[in-house]
Amino acid sequence: MAFLLRFFSAFIFVLIPVSCQPGELFFAGFKGADTNITLSGVAEIGKNGILRLTNETSRLMGHAFYASPFQFKNSTNGKAFSFSTSFAFAIVPEYPKLGGHGLAFTISTSKNPQALPSQYLGLLNASDLGNFTNHLLAVEFDTVQDFEFEDINDNHVGIDINSLKSNASTPAAYYTDDSSKLDLNLKGKYAIQVWVDYDSVQNLLNVTISPTSKKPRLPILTFPIDLSPILKDYMYVGFSSSTGLLASSHYILGWSFKMNGQARALDLSSLPSLPAGPKKMHTGLTIVVAVSSVFLAIIAISSVIFYVIRKIKNADIIEDWELEIGPHRYSYQELKQATNGFSDKELLGQGGFGQVFKGTLPDSTAQVAVKRISNESKQGLREFLSEIASVGRLRHRNLVLLLGWCRRRDDFLLVYEYMANGSLDKLLFDEPKKILNWEKRFKIIKDVASGLLYLHEGYEQVVIHRDVKASNVLLDSELTGKLGDFGLAKLYEHGSNPSTTRVVGTLGYLAPELPRTGKATASSDVYAFGALLLEVACGRRPVEPKALPEEMVLVDWVWERFREGRVLDVVDHRLNGQYNESEMAVVLKLGIMCSNNVPIARPTMRQVMRFLDGEAQVPENLRAPQWAACADGGRDVIHGFDDFVNSFASSSFDKMSSSYSIMENRDIDNSFASLSTSPFSLLRVREETR
C-alpha cells in the first residue's frame, strides 16, 4: 500500500507542469501558476499557459516574479552562491522591424520595482540610475537603441548592474556546433532559449542564447564579476518588460531556475505555442472563393489597370537620400487617417514652416504629433532633410523623439511623439490656468541641460541645435522637459572647426558673435540656454519692448540687480516667494555666465550640469555679460549687440499663435547692413546670405 501511495504521488508530480523544490523552480508553461508567480503591471498568464509580460499598449510595463525570495548569499561569509536559469521568450512587435522596448531576466530586492516603462524596461527610474543601493542584476534583451544608455544597437543582449547602462553587451547571436557565429533577431516572433549561469568560484557570469533547445557550447556574453557586493541575502527572481511609444508583446514560454546547480533543461517543443494567427479557410470555401475571384478578376481587370496607372502617376520617385535616412517612413494615407484628414479640430499649432496636428496611428493607441511643412516655405525640403538627418538617430529622454516621416510629392511630414503639455513657453506666458512651481521649473531646466549635453558631447557627432528657446522646450504628460524642433540643427565631427553658415535663431537667444562670425558652435547654444535660464526664473521674455528702458533686456536687468546684491528681486513674482533660494541663485548666476558676450567666458554644458547637480559651486564673483578681453590684454565693452537690441525699444513683438509650438524660427541675415530694416520686418526675415 505504501508503495502504491509513493508511486501515485510521483505520478501526480510528473503530471503537474510546475515543480517547486527548495532552491529550484521549473515551469514548462505557466498554466495554474498564478499562486506561485506574482504579476504586476499588464503582465498576465494566458489560457494556454503563456506568460505575457506586455501587450501592444504604449508606455506600459509588466513584471512577473516568483512569489518567495531565494537565499543568494552565504550568511556566514557573505559570499554569493552560484545559480543557473534557463527560459524561453518571444517578442512580437506591433510593427515589423520596430521594437518597443525589451525584457530582462531580473534579480531584485522587490517584486514590484518603482520603475518607469520605455527605455527603463520597468527596472529603474530616472532618479535611481546607477545607485549602489539598487542591488539589481538584470540580463536585458533590448530591441531599441537608446543612446542615453550607450546601447550598441537595437538588437542586443546586455548585463546590467544597478543601471540601464550595460556593464557588458553584445549583438544578439549564437554559436553553432562548429563555433560559427550566427545573428539572431530578438523580435523575430519565434521562441528563443536563454541560459544564464553564475559561477561563484570563478566569479563569472555567462549568457548563452539559441533558437533551439540545444545549449551552444560557447556563451555569447561572458562577464567576470563577484556578485557578492551586488546581491543581498534574500532576493526575488523573475522578469521585467516595458513598451515605449511603440510596443511589442513580450512572452515567456517556460522557465527553470536553480541555486547551486544546473537548472533543469527546457524542451521548446513541449512548451506552449505563441498565439496563432488568423485561422485558415476551409478547403471547400477556398475553392469557391478562388473560382469567384477569377470571375471577378475578369470583370474588374479594366478597373485594376486604371488604378495602377493612377497609382503610378501619384507615386513619388524614391531618391537616393530617402534610402539613406534612418527613421520609419509612413504612408501618406496612414497620417491622413491618423489626423482625421488633417482636420482643424486636431490642429495643435502653426507657424512659419507649417502646421502641427495631433493624431492617433491606425491600429494603435499611440498618440503622435504630425508636423506638416508648408508648401509655401522656400526652405521646406531643406528643413525636412535637416530635421530627419539630425534628430532621426538621436535617442535621449530629454529630446523629442522623431518616430518617422512621409514625403508625397511636395508634401513633407514629420511624425513625433505627442507631448501632452505643449511648450514651456505656453505654460510661462500664455496666461496658464496653473502657474508652474519652482520645483517643476528647476527639473525642466535640468532636463533641457541634460538634452543639450547629449547633443554637444554624447552623440557620435556634435549637434548644434541653433534654436534653443522656451517655445522649443516641450513637456510630456509628466512635465518632463524635452528639446524639440531640429530644423535648424547642424552636425559636425568632434574636434573639427564649424563651417560658416547663414545666421539663424530667435532674437534674445542669438549669441552676439554669430552675425560677426557666421559660425554656430556649442557656445552659441549655451548663450541661448542662458537666456532660457533667466526666462524660467524671472517669468519674462529675454527682451520686453514695453518694459522700462533699464529692464527691457533681461540679462542686463538681472546683472544690475546682482551687482547691487538684490538678485532675488528679479524672481517671477507669481511664485509668491515659494522657491529654494540656493537653487534660484544658482540658476540666475548661471544665466549671467551663459549670457556673456564672449564665447570663451561661457561654461560648457558639462560644467552647467555640474553646477545644477551641486557637484561644483558657482563662482561668487561674476563678470558683467558685456565683458570682453581685447587682444592687447585690456578690457573693452561690446556695444554692437546692445545697440542692436536697444533699437527694438519701440517695437512690438508678435506672440505665438499656437499652444503647441512648432517653433517658428526667425533667421537674421549675416550682414549688419541688413539691420536697417524695421524691427518688425526683421523678425520675419528668412533669407540666404548673398
Secondary structure as a PSIPRED ss2 file (coil, helix, strand):
# PSIPRED VFORMAT (PSIPRED V4.0)

   1 M C   1.000  0.000  0.000
   2 A H   0.000  1.000  0.000
   3 F H   0.000  1.000  0.000
   4 L H   0.000  1.000  0.000
   5 L H   0.000  1.000  0.000
   6 R H   0.000  1.000  0.000
   7 F H   0.000  1.000  0.000
   8 F H   0.000  1.000  0.000
   9 S H   0.000  1.000  0.000
  10 A H   0.000  1.000  0.000
  11 F H   0.000  1.000  0.000
  12 I H   0.000  1.000  0.000
  13 F H   0.000  1.000  0.000
  14 V H   0.000  1.000  0.000
  15 L H   0.000  1.000  0.000
  16 I C   1.000  0.000  0.000
  17 P C   1.000  0.000  0.000
  18 V E   0.000  0.000  1.000
  19 S E   0.000  0.000  1.000
  20 C E   0.000  0.000  1.000
  21 Q E   0.000  0.000  1.000
  22 P C   1.000  0.000  0.000
  23 G C   1.000  0.000  0.000
  24 E E   0.000  0.000  1.000
  25 L E   0.000  0.000  1.000
  26 F E   0.000  0.000  1.000
  27 F E   0.000  0.000  1.000
  28 A C   1.000  0.000  0.000
  29 G C   1.000  0.000  0.000
  30 F C   1.000  0.000  0.000
  31 K C   1.000  0.000  0.000
  32 G C   1.000  0.000  0.000
  33 A C   1.000  0.000  0.000
  34 D C   1.000  0.000  0.000
  35 T C   1.000  0.000  0.000
  36 N C   1.000  0.000  0.000
  37 I E   0.000  0.000  1.000
  38 T E   0.000  0.000  1.000
  39 L E   0.000  0.000  1.000
  40 S E   0.000  0.000  1.000
  41 G E   0.000  0.000  1.000
  42 V C   1.000  0.000  0.000
  43 A C   1.000  0.000  0.000
  44 E E   0.000  0.000  1.000
  45 I E   0.000  0.000  1.000
  46 G C   1.000  0.000  0.000
  47 K C   1.000  0.000  0.000
  48 N C   1.000  0.000  0.000
  49 G C   1.000  0.000  0.000
  50 I C   1.000  0.000  0.000
  51 L E   0.000  0.000  1.000
  52 R E   0.000  0.000  1.000
  53 L E   0.000  0.000  1.000
  54 T E   0.000  0.000  1.000
  55 N C   1.000  0.000  0.000
  56 E C   1.000  0.000  0.000
  57 T C   1.000  0.000  0.000
  58 S C   1.000  0.000  0.000
  59 R C   1.000  0.000  0.000
  60 L C   1.000  0.000  0.000
  61 M E   0.000  0.000  1.000
  62 G E   0.000  0.000  1.000
  63 H E   0.000  0.000  1.000
  64 A E   0.000  0.000  1.000
  65 F E   0.000  0.000  1.000
  66 Y E   0.000  0.000  1.000
  67 A C   1.000  0.000  0.000
  68 S C   1.000  0.000  0.000
  69 P C   1.000  0.000  0.000
  70 F E   0.000  0.000  1.000
  71 Q E   0.000  0.000  1.000
  72 F C   1.000  0.000  0.000
  73 K E   0.000  0.000  1.000
  74 N C   1.000  0.000  0.000
  75 S C   1.000  0.000  0.000
  76 T C   1.000  0.000  0.000
  77 N C   1.000  0.000  0.000
  78 G C   1.000  0.000  0.000
  79 K C   1.000  0.000  0.000
  80 A E   0.000  0.000  1.000
  81 F C   1.000  0.000  0.000
  82 S C   1.000  0.000  0.000
  83 F E   0.000  0.000  1.000
  84 S E   0.000  0.000  1.000
  85 T E   0.000  0.000  1.000
  86 S E   0.000  0.000  1.000
  87 F E   0.000  0.000  1.000
  88 A E   0.000  0.000  1.000
  89 F E   0.000  0.000  1.000
  90 A E   0.000  0.000  1.000
  91 I E   0.000  0.000  1.000
  92 V E   0.000  0.000  1.000
  93 P E   0.000  0.000  1.000
  94 E C   1.000  0.000  0.000
  95 Y E   0.000  0.000  1.000
  96 P C   1.000  0.000  0.000
  97 K C   1.000  0.000  0.000
  98 L E   0.000  0.000  1.000
  99 G C   1.000  0.000  0.000
 100 G C   1.000  0.000  0.000
 101 H C   1.000  0.000  0.000
 102 G E   0.000  0.000  1.000
 103 L E   0.000  0.000  1.000
 104 A E   0.000  0.000  1.000
 105 F E   0.000  0.000  1.000
 106 T E   0.000  0.000  1.000
 107 I E   0.000  0.000  1.000
 108 S E   0.000  0.000  1.000
 109 T C   1.000  0.000  0.000
 110 S C   1.000  0.000  0.000
 111 K C   1.000  0.000  0.000
 112 N C   1.000  0.000  0.000
 113 P C   1.000  0.000  0.000
 114 Q C   1.000  0.000  0.000
 115 A C   1.000  0.000  0.000
 116 L C   1.000  0.000  0.000
 117 P C   1.000  0.000  0.000
 118 S H   0.000  1.000  0.000
 119 Q H   0.000  1.000  0.000
 120 Y H   0.000  1.000  0.000
 121 L C   1.000  0.000  0.000
 122 G C   1.000  0.000  0.000
 123 L C   1.000  0.000  0.000
 124 L C   1.000  0.000  0.000
 125 N C   1.000  0.000  0.000
 126 A C   1.000  0.000  0.000
 127 S C   1.000  0.000  0.000
 128 D C   1.000  0.000  0.000
 129 L C   1.000  0.000  0.000
 130 G C   1.000  0.000  0.000
 131 N C   1.000  0.000  0.000
 132 F H   0.000  1.000  0.000
 133 T H   0.000  1.000  0.000
 134 N H   0.000  1.000  0.000
 135 H C   1.000  0.000  0.000
 136 L C   1.000  0.000  0.000
 137 L E   0.000  0.000  1.000
 138 A E   0.000  0.000  1.000
 139 V E   0.000  0.000  1.000
 140 E E   0.000  0.000  1.000
 141 F E   0.000  0.000  1.000
 142 D E   0.000  0.000  1.000
 143 T C   1.000  0.000  0.000
 144 V C   1.000  0.000  0.000
 145 Q C   1.000  0.000  0.000
 146 D C   1.000  0.000  0.000
 147 F H   0.000  1.000  0.000
 148 E H   0.000  1.000  0.000
 149 F H   0.000  1.000  0.000
 150 E C   1.000  0.000  0.000
 151 D C   1.000  0.000  0.000
 152 I C   1.000  0.000  0.000
 153 N C   1.000  0.000  0.000
 154 D C   1.000  0.000  0.000
 155 N C   1.000  0.000  0.000
 156 H E   0.000  0.000  1.000
 157 V E   0.000  0.000  1.000
 158 G E   0.000  0.000  1.000
 159 I E   0.000  0.000  1.000
 160 D E   0.000  0.000  1.000
 161 I E   0.000  0.000  1.000
 162 N C   1.000  0.000  0.000
 163 S C   1.000  0.000  0.000
 164 L C   1.000  0.000  0.000
 165 K C   1.000  0.000  0.000
 166 S C   1.000  0.000  0.000
 167 N C   1.000  0.000  0.000
 168 A E   0.000  0.000  1.000
 169 S E   0.000  0.000  1.000
 170 T E   0.000  0.000  1.000
 171 P E   0.000  0.000  1.000
 172 A C   1.000  0.000  0.000
 173 A E   0.000  0.000  1.000
 174 Y E   0.000  0.000  1.000
 175 Y E   0.000  0.000  1.000
 176 T C   1.000  0.000  0.000
 177 D C   1.000  0.000  0.000
 178 D C   1.000  0.000  0.000
 179 S C   1.000  0.000  0.000
 180 S C   1.000  0.000  0.000
 181 K E   0.000  0.000  1.000
 182 L E   0.000  0.000  1.000
 183 D E   0.000  0.000  1.000
 184 L C   1.000  0.000  0.000
 185 N C   1.000  0.000  0.000
 186 L C   1.000  0.000  0.000
 187 K C   1.000  0.000  0.000
 188 G C   1.000  0.000  0.000
 189 K C   1.000  0.000  0.000
 190 Y C   1.000  0.000  0.000
 191 A C   1.000  0.000  0.000
 192 I E   0.000  0.000  1.000
 193 Q E   0.000  0.000  1.000
 194 V E   0.000  0.000  1.000
 195 W E   0.000  0.000  1.000
 196 V E   0.000  0.000  1.000
 197 D E   0.000  0.000  1.000
 198 Y E   0.000  0.000  1.000
 199 D E   0.000  0.000  1.000
 200 S C   1.000  0.000  0.000
 201 V C   1.000  0.000  0.000
 202 Q C   1.000  0.000  0.000
 203 N C   1.000  0.000  0.000
 204 L E   0.000  0.000  1.000
 205 L E   0.000  0.000  1.000
 206 N E   0.000  0.000  1.000
 207 V E   0.000  0.000  1.000
 208 T E   0.000  0.000  1.000
 209 I E   0.000  0.000  1.000
 210 S E   0.000  0.000  1.000
 211 P C   1.000  0.000  0.000
 212 T C   1.000  0.000  0.000
 213 S C   1.000  0.000  0.000
 214 K C   1.000  0.000  0.000
 215 K C   1.000  0.000  0.000
 216 P C   1.000  0.000  0.000
 217 R C   1.000  0.000  0.000
 218 L C   1.000  0.000  0.000
 219 P C   1.000  0.000  0.000
 220 I C   1.000  0.000  0.000
 221 L E   0.000  0.000  1.000
 222 T E   0.000  0.000  1.000
 223 F E   0.000  0.000  1.000
 224 P E   0.000  0.000  1.000
 225 I C   1.000  0.000  0.000
 226 D C   1.000  0.000  0.000
 227 L C   1.000  0.000  0.000
 228 S C   1.000  0.000  0.000
 229 P C   1.000  0.000  0.000
 230 I C   1.000  0.000  0.000
 231 L C   1.000  0.000  0.000
 232 K C   1.000  0.000  0.000
 233 D C   1.000  0.000  0.000
 234 Y E   0.000  0.000  1.000
 235 M E   0.000  0.000  1.000
 236 Y E   0.000  0.000  1.000
 237 V E   0.000  0.000  1.000
 238 G E   0.000  0.000  1.000
 239 F E   0.000  0.000  1.000
 240 S E   0.000  0.000  1.000
 241 S E   0.000  0.000  1.000
 242 S E   0.000  0.000  1.000
 243 T C   1.000  0.000  0.000
 244 G C   1.000  0.000  0.000
 245 L C   1.000  0.000  0.000
 246 L C   1.000  0.000  0.000
 247 A C   1.000  0.000  0.000
 248 S E   0.000  0.000  1.000
 249 S E   0.000  0.000  1.000
 250 H E   0.000  0.000  1.000
 251 Y E   0.000  0.000  1.000
 252 I E   0.000  0.000  1.000
 253 L E   0.000  0.000  1.000
 254 G E   0.000  0.000  1.000
 255 W E   0.000  0.000  1.000
 256 S E   0.000  0.000  1.000
 257 F E   0.000  0.000  1.000
 258 K E   0.000  0.000  1.000
 259 M E   0.000  0.000  1.000
 260 N C   1.000  0.000  0.000
 261 G C   1.000  0.000  0.000
 262 Q C   1.000  0.000  0.000
 263 A C   1.000  0.000  0.000
 264 R C   1.000  0.000  0.000
 265 A C   1.000  0.000  0.000
 266 L C   1.000  0.000  0.000
 267 D C   1.000  0.000  0.000
 268 L H   0.000  1.000  0.000
 269 S H   0.000  1.000  0.000
 270 S H   0.000  1.000  0.000
 271 L C   1.000  0.000  0.000
 272 P C   1.000  0.000  0.000
 273 S C   1.000  0.000  0.000
 274 L C   1.000  0.000  0.000
 275 P C   1.000  0.000  0.000
 276 A C   1.000  0.000  0.000
 277 G C   1.000  0.000  0.000
 278 P C   1.000  0.000  0.000
 279 K C   1.000  0.000  0.000
 280 K C   1.000  0.000  0.000
 281 M C   1.000  0.000  0.000
 282 H C   1.000  0.000  0.000
 283 T H   0.000  1.000  0.000
 284 G H   0.000  1.000  0.000
 285 L H   0.000  1.000  0.000
 286 T H   0.000  1.000  0.000
 287 I H   0.000  1.000  0.000
 288 V H   0.000  1.000  0.000
 289 V H   0.000  1.000  0.000
 290 A H   0.000  1.000  0.000
 291 V H   0.000  1.000  0.000
 292 S H   0.000  1.000  0.000
 293 S H   0.000  1.000  0.000
 294 V H   0.000  1.000  0.000
 295 F H   0.000  1.000  0.000
 296 L H   0.000  1.000  0.000
 297 A H   0.000  1.000  0.000
 298 I H   0.000  1.000  0.000
 299 I H   0.000  1.000  0.000
 300 A H   0.000  1.000  0.000
 301 I H   0.000  1.000  0.000
 302 S H   0.000  1.000  0.000
 303 S H   0.000  1.000  0.000
 304 V H   0.000  1.000  0.000
 305 I H   0.000  1.000  0.000
 306 F H   0.000  1.000  0.000
 307 Y H   0.000  1.000  0.000
 308 V H   0.000  1.000  0.000
 309 I H   0.000  1.000  0.000
 310 R H   0.000  1.000  0.000
 311 K H   0.000  1.000  0.000
 312 I H   0.000  1.000  0.000
 313 K H   0.000  1.000  0.000
 314 N H   0.000  1.000  0.000
 315 A C   1.000  0.000  0.000
 316 D C   1.000  0.000  0.000
 317 I C   1.000  0.000  0.000
 318 I C   1.000  0.000  0.000
 319 E C   1.000  0.000  0.000
 320 D H   0.000  1.000  0.000
 321 W H   0.000  1.000  0.000
 322 E H   0.000  1.000  0.000
 323 L H   0.000  1.000  0.000
 324 E H   0.000  1.000  0.000
 325 I C   1.000  0.000  0.000
 326 G C   1.000  0.000  0.000
 327 P C   1.000  0.000  0.000
 328 H E   0.000  0.000  1.000
 329 R E   0.000  0.000  1.000
 330 Y C   1.000  0.000  0.000
 331 S C   1.000  0.000  0.000
 332 Y H   0.000  1.000  0.000
 333 Q H   0.000  1.000  0.000
 334 E H   0.000  1.000  0.000
 335 L H   0.000  1.000  0.000
 336 K H   0.000  1.000  0.000
 337 Q H   0.000  1.000  0.000
 338 A H   0.000  1.000  0.000
 339 T C   1.000  0.000  0.000
 340 N C   1.000  0.000  0.000
 341 G C   1.000  0.000  0.000
 342 F C   1.000  0.000  0.000
 343 S C   1.000  0.000  0.000
 344 D H   0.000  1.000  0.000
 345 K H   0.000  1.000  0.000
 346 E H   0.000  1.000  0.000
 347 L E   0.000  0.000  1.000
 348 L E   0.000  0.000  1.000
 349 G E   0.000  0.000  1.000
 350 Q E   0.000  0.000  1.000
 351 G E   0.000  0.000  1.000
 352 G C   1.000  0.000  0.000
 353 F C   1.000  0.000  0.000
 354 G E   0.000  0.000  1.000
 355 Q E   0.000  0.000  1.000
 356 V E   0.000  0.000  1.000
 357 F E   0.000  0.000  1.000
 358 K E   0.000  0.000  1.000
 359 G E   0.000  0.000  1.000
 360 T E   0.000  0.000  1.000
 361 L C   1.000  0.000  0.000
 362 P C   1.000  0.000  0.000
 363 D C   1.000  0.000  0.000
 364 S C   1.000  0.000  0.000
 365 T C   1.000  0.000  0.000
 366 A C   1.000  0.000  0.000
 367 Q E   0.000  0.000  1.000
 368 V E   0.000  0.000  1.000
 369 A E   0.000  0.000  1.000
 370 V E   0.000  0.000  1.000
 371 K E   0.000  0.000  1.000
 372 R E   0.000  0.000  1.000
 373 I E   0.000  0.000  1.000
 374 S C   1.000  0.000  0.000
 375 N C   1.000  0.000  0.000
 376 E C   1.000  0.000  0.000
 377 S C   1.000  0.000  0.000
 378 K C   1.000  0.000  0.000
 379 Q C   1.000  0.000  0.000
 380 G H   0.000  1.000  0.000
 381 L H   0.000  1.000  0.000
 382 R H   0.000  1.000  0.000
 383 E H   0.000  1.000  0.000
 384 F H   0.000  1.000  0.000
 385 L H   0.000  1.000  0.000
 386 S H   0.000  1.000  0.000
 387 E H   0.000  1.000  0.000
 388 I H   0.000  1.000  0.000
 389 A H   0.000  1.000  0.000
 390 S H   0.000  1.000  0.000
 391 V H   0.000  1.000  0.000
 392 G C   1.000  0.000  0.000
 393 R C   1.000  0.000  0.000
 394 L C   1.000  0.000  0.000
 395 R C   1.000  0.000  0.000
 396 H C   1.000  0.000  0.000
 397 R C   1.000  0.000  0.000
 398 N C   1.000  0.000  0.000
 399 L E   0.000  0.000  1.000
 400 V C   1.000  0.000  0.000
 401 L C   1.000  0.000  0.000
 402 L E   0.000  0.000  1.000
 403 L E   0.000  0.000  1.000
 404 G E   0.000  0.000  1.000
 405 W E   0.000  0.000  1.000
 406 C E   0.000  0.000  1.000
 407 R E   0.000  0.000  1.000
 408 R E   0.000  0.000  1.000
 409 R C   1.000  0.000  0.000
 410 D C   1.000  0.000  0.000
 411 D E   0.000  0.000  1.000
 412 F E   0.000  0.000  1.000
 413 L E   0.000  0.000  1.000
 414 L E   0.000  0.000  1.000
 415 V E   0.000  0.000  1.000
 416 Y E   0.000  0.000  1.000
 417 E E   0.000  0.000  1.000
 418 Y C   1.000  0.000  0.000
 419 M C   1.000  0.000  0.000
 420 A C   1.000  0.000  0.000
 421 N C   1.000  0.000  0.000
 422 G C   1.000  0.000  0.000
 423 S E   0.000  0.000  1.000
 424 L H   0.000  1.000  0.000
 425 D H   0.000  1.000  0.000
 426 K H   0.000  1.000  0.000
 427 L H   0.000  1.000  0.000
 428 L H   0.000  1.000  0.000
 429 F H   0.000  1.000  0.000
 430 D C   1.000  0.000  0.000
 431 E C   1.000  0.000  0.000
 432 P C   1.000  0.000  0.000
 433 K C   1.000  0.000  0.000
 434 K C   1.000  0.000  0.000
 435 I C   1.000  0.000  0.000
 436 L C   1.000  0.000  0.000
 437 N C   1.000  0.000  0.000
 438 W H   0.000  1.000  0.000
 439 E H   0.000  1.000  0.000
 440 K H   0.000  1.000  0.000
 441 R H   0.000  1.000  0.000
 442 F H   0.000  1.000  0.000
 443 K H   0.000  1.000  0.000
 444 I H   0.000  1.000  0.000
 445 I H   0.000  1.000  0.000
 446 K H   0.000  1.000  0.000
 447 D H   0.000  1.000  0.000
 448 V H   0.000  1.000  0.000
 449 A H   0.000  1.000  0.000
 450 S H   0.000  1.000  0.000
 451 G H   0.000  1.000  0.000
 452 L H   0.000  1.000  0.000
 453 L H   0.000  1.000  0.000
 454 Y H   0.000  1.000  0.000
 455 L H   0.000  1.000  0.000
 456 H H   0.000  1.000  0.000
 457 E H   0.000  1.000  0.000
 458 G H   0.000  1.000  0.000
 459 Y C   1.000  0.000  0.000
 460 E C   1.000  0.000  0.000
 461 Q C   1.000  0.000  0.000
 462 V E   0.000  0.000  1.000
 463 V E   0.000  0.000  1.000
 464 I E   0.000  0.000  1.000
 465 H C   1.000  0.000  0.000
 466 R C   1.000  0.000  0.000
 467 D C   1.000  0.000  0.000
 468 V C   1.000  0.000  0.000
 469 K C   1.000  0.000  0.000
 470 A H   0.000  1.000  0.000
 471 S H   0.000  1.000  0.000
 472 N H   0.000  1.000  0.000
 473 V E   0.000  0.000  1.000
 474 L E   0.000  0.000  1.000
 475 L E   0.000  0.000  1.000
 476 D C   1.000  0.000  0.000
 477 S C   1.000  0.000  0.000
 478 E C   1.000  0.000  0.000
 479 L C   1.000  0.000  0.000
 480 T C   1.000  0.000  0.000
 481 G E   0.000  0.000  1.000
 482 K E   0.000  0.000  1.000
 483 L E   0.000  0.000  1.000
 484 G C   1.000  0.000  0.000
 485 D C   1.000  0.000  0.000
 486 F C   1.000  0.000  0.000
 487 G C   1.000  0.000  0.000
 488 L C   1.000  0.000  0.000
 489 A C   1.000  0.000  0.000
 490 K E   0.000  0.000  1.000
 491 L E   0.000  0.000  1.000
 492 Y E   0.000  0.000  1.000
 493 E C   1.000  0.000  0.000
 494 H C   1.000  0.000  0.000
 495 G C   1.000  0.000  0.000
 496 S C   1.000  0.000  0.000
 497 N C   1.000  0.000  0.000
 498 P C   1.000  0.000  0.000
 499 S C   1.000  0.000  0.000
 500 T C   1.000  0.000  0.000
 501 T C   1.000  0.000  0.000
 502 R C   1.000  0.000  0.000
 503 V C   1.000  0.000  0.000
 504 V E   0.000  0.000  1.000
 505 G E   0.000  0.000  1.000
 506 T C   1.000  0.000  0.000
 507 L C   1.000  0.000  0.000
 508 G C   1.000  0.000  0.000
 509 Y C   1.000  0.000  0.000
 510 L C   1.000  0.000  0.000
 511 A C   1.000  0.000  0.000
 512 P C   1.000  0.000  0.000
 513 E C   1.000  0.000  0.000
 514 L H   0.000  1.000  0.000
 515 P H   0.000  1.000  0.000
 516 R H   0.000  1.000  0.000
 517 T H   0.000  1.000  0.000
 518 G C   1.000  0.000  0.000
 519 K C   1.000  0.000  0.000
 520 A C   1.000  0.000  0.000
 521 T C   1.000  0.000  0.000
 522 A H   0.000  1.000  0.000
 523 S H   0.000  1.000  0.000
 524 S H   0.000  1.000  0.000
 525 D H   0.000  1.000  0.000
 526 V H   0.000  1.000  0.000
 527 Y H   0.000  1.000  0.000
 528 A H   0.000  1.000  0.000
 529 F H   0.000  1.000  0.000
 530 G H   0.000  1.000  0.000
 531 A H   0.000  1.000  0.000
 532 L H   0.000  1.000  0.000
 533 L H   0.000  1.000  0.000
 534 L H   0.000  1.000  0.000
 535 E H   0.000  1.000  0.000
 536 V H   0.000  1.000  0.000
 537 A H   0.000  1.000  0.000
 538 C H   0.000  1.000  0.000
 539 G C   1.000  0.000  0.000
 540 R C   1.000  0.000  0.000
 541 R C   1.000  0.000  0.000
 542 P C   1.000  0.000  0.000
 543 V E   0.000  0.000  1.000
 544 E C   1.000  0.000  0.000
 545 P C   1.000  0.000  0.000
 546 K C   1.000  0.000  0.000
 547 A C   1.000  0.000  0.000
 548 L C   1.000  0.000  0.000
 549 P H   0.000  1.000  0.000
 550 E H   0.000  1.000  0.000
 551 E H   0.000  1.000  0.000
 552 M C   1.000  0.000  0.000
 553 V E   0.000  0.000  1.000
 554 L H   0.000  1.000  0.000
 555 V H   0.000  1.000  0.000
 556 D H   0.000  1.000  0.000
 557 W H   0.000  1.000  0.000
 558 V H   0.000  1.000  0.000
 559 W H   0.000  1.000  0.000
 560 E H   0.000  1.000  0.000
 561 R H   0.000  1.000  0.000
 562 F H   0.000  1.000  0.000
 563 R H   0.000  1.000  0.000
 564 E C   1.000  0.000  0.000
 565 G C   1.000  0.000  0.000
 566 R C   1.000  0.000  0.000
 567 V H   0.000  1.000  0.000
 568 L H   0.000  1.000  0.000
 569 D H   0.000  1.000  0.000
 570 V H   0.000  1.000  0.000
 571 V C   1.000  0.000  0.000
 572 D C   1.000  0.000  0.000
 573 H H   0.000  1.000  0.000
 574 R H   0.000  1.000  0.000
 575 L H   0.000  1.000  0.000
 576 N C   1.000  0.000  0.000
 577 G C   1.000  0.000  0.000
 578 Q C   1.000  0.000  0.000
 579 Y C   1.000  0.000  0.000
 580 N C   1.000  0.000  0.000
 581 E H   0.000  1.000  0.000
 582 S H   0.000  1.000  0.000
 583 E H   0.000  1.000  0.000
 584 M H   0.000  1.000  0.000
 585 A H   0.000  1.000  0.000
 586 V H   0.000  1.000  0.000
 587 V H   0.000  1.000  0.000
 588 L H   0.000  1.000  0.000
 589 K H   0.000  1.000  0.000
 590 L H   0.000  1.000  0.000
 591 G H   0.000  1.000  0.000
 592 I H   0.000  1.000  0.000
 593 M H   0.000  1.000  0.000
 594 C H   0.000  1.000  0.000
 595 S C   1.000  0.000  0.000
 596 N C   1.000  0.000  0.000
 597 N C   1.000  0.000  0.000
 598 V C   1.000  0.000  0.000
 599 P H   0.000  1.000  0.000
 600 I H   0.000  1.000  0.000
 601 A H   0.000  1.000  0.000
 602 R C   1.000  0.000  0.000
 603 P C   1.000  0.000  0.000
 604 T C   1.000  0.000  0.000
 605 M H   0.000  1.000  0.000
 606 R H   0.000  1.000  0.000
 607 Q H   0.000  1.000  0.000
 608 V H   0.000  1.000  0.000
 609 M H   0.000  1.000  0.000
 610 R H   0.000  1.000  0.000
 611 F H   0.000  1.000  0.000
 612 L H   0.000  1.000  0.000
 613 D C   1.000  0.000  0.000
 614 G C   1.000  0.000  0.000
 615 E C   1.000  0.000  0.000
 616 A C   1.000  0.000  0.000
 617 Q C   1.000  0.000  0.000
 618 V C   1.000  0.000  0.000
 619 P C   1.000  0.000  0.000
 620 E C   1.000  0.000  0.000
 621 N C   1.000  0.000  0.000
 622 L C   1.000  0.000  0.000
 623 R C   1.000  0.000  0.000
 624 A C   1.000  0.000  0.000
 625 P C   1.000  0.000  0.000
 626 Q C   1.000  0.000  0.000
 627 W E   0.000  0.000  1.000
 628 A E   0.000  0.000  1.000
 629 A E   0.000  0.000  1.000
 630 C C   1.000  0.000  0.000
 631 A C   1.000  0.000  0.000
 632 D C   1.000  0.000  0.000
 633 G C   1.000  0.000  0.000
 634 G C   1.000  0.000  0.000
 635 R E   0.000  0.000  1.000
 636 D E   0.000  0.000  1.000
 637 V E   0.000  0.000  1.000
 638 I C   1.000  0.000  0.000
 639 H C   1.000  0.000  0.000
 640 G H   0.000  1.000  0.000
 641 F H   0.000  1.000  0.000
 642 D H   0.000  1.000  0.000
 643 D H   0.000  1.000  0.000
 644 F H   0.000  1.000  0.000
 645 V H   0.000  1.000  0.000
 646 N H   0.000  1.000  0.000
 647 S C   1.000  0.000  0.000
 648 F C   1.000  0.000  0.000
 649 A C   1.000  0.000  0.000
 650 S C   1.000  0.000  0.000
 651 S C   1.000  0.000  0.000
 652 S C   1.000  0.000  0.000
 653 F C   1.000  0.000  0.000
 654 D C   1.000  0.000  0.000
 655 K C   1.000  0.000  0.000
 656 M C   1.000  0.000  0.000
 657 S C   1.000  0.000  0.000
 658 S C   1.000  0.000  0.000
 659 S C   1.000  0.000  0.000
 660 Y C   1.000  0.000  0.000
 661 S C   1.000  0.000  0.000
 662 I C   1.000  0.000  0.000
 663 M C   1.000  0.000  0.000
 664 E C   1.000  0.000  0.000
 665 N C   1.000  0.000  0.000
 666 R E   0.000  0.000  1.000
 667 D E   0.000  0.000  1.000
 668 I C   1.000  0.000  0.000
 669 D C   1.000  0.000  0.000
 670 N C   1.000  0.000  0.000
 671 S C   1.000  0.000  0.000
 672 F H   0.000  1.000  0.000
 673 A H   0.000  1.000  0.000
 674 S H   0.000  1.000  0.000
 675 L H   0.000  1.000  0.000
 676 S H   0.000  1.000  0.000
 677 T C   1.000  0.000  0.000
 678 S C   1.000  0.000  0.000
 679 P H   0.000  1.000  0.000
 680 F H   0.000  1.000  0.000
 681 S H   0.000  1.000  0.000
 682 L H   0.000  1.000  0.000
 683 L H   0.000  1.000  0.000
 684 R H   0.000  1.000  0.000
 685 V C   1.000  0.000  0.000
 686 R C   1.000  0.000  0.000
 687 E C   1.000  0.000  0.000
 688 E C   1.000  0.000  0.000
 689 T C   1.000  0.000  0.000
 690 R C   1.000  0.000  0.000
